[in-house]
């Protein structure tokens, strides 16, 4: 049944491909022979891509995508083969590089396996690994017998201080050697289950740390006696007196002719009329239309003649003579 279903699916896929090809030929009928027109060839490629869902096999984009995928796959296989050859035995190099089904080397898994366990003494692990006597020689056998019949190296549950110091300083590893005799150290080189190092403990805020209010009160108590208690009223008086003294210094400097850099607040304090209170203040200003120039000249002449004195010493009166008949240039001053 599985084979029949596969053949039926293949037949349906071929029929679908033929329908797509026929649809492309119908839409591009009579255009394929016009090879000189780039726009026509571009239109044909776009129709093929729309119908088939992928760029035509002859297009540069399709070829570039295939080459890129092939190069990435080849590069990945080379990297895996190189890693496998480095971390596997030399007898398996050829098979690993050729056989795709062979289990490859995983660097992440290797790092996890190679990480030393700080909750197990490596000396005990080595004794378990040496249980296989197939590769022992006479000297190794004698050493094992001496260790078995001799006193146990770890006769106490006390943890070695050099081991703890190496853990705190991040110096403990596979090649670390205990300064207290190496493997002959009688203290344990592992942590008990559930033990957490000081460097791994999260830093927490101490409960007895003083608050801001307590710190202020402590510093206030350290002040010499005789001062005034700082309250809201005393602080307001101090700020007002400080501002007043600052303004007095500015006025004194300005009266002496010195240059003082004033802020906007200072300018408003000295003369509030320089500032408009609201944005619509400019709308209330009435701008008069331009007056008649002749009328302005007549008003100026009238003001001049009214304030002048006649040659006989009497005040000029506009009612005695008309303004237009007076020759101002002949008046003697």
Secondary structure, DSSP 8 states (H G I E B T S, - for coil): -HHHHHHHHHHHHHHHHHHHHHHHHHHTTTTTT-TT-HHHHHHHHHHHHHHHSS--TTSHHHHHHHHHHHHHHHHHHHHHHHHHHHHS-GGGHHHHHH-TTS----HHHHHHHHS--TTS-HHHHHHHHTT--TT--HHHHHHHHHHHHS--S--S--B-HHHHHHHHTT--STT---TTTGGG-SSB-S--TT---GGGS-----TT---HHHHHHHHHHTS-TT-----HHHHHHHHHHHHHHHHHHHHHHHHTT------HHHHHHH-GGGS-SSGGGGGG--------HHHHHHHHHHHHHHH-B-TTS-B--TTTS-GGG--GGG---
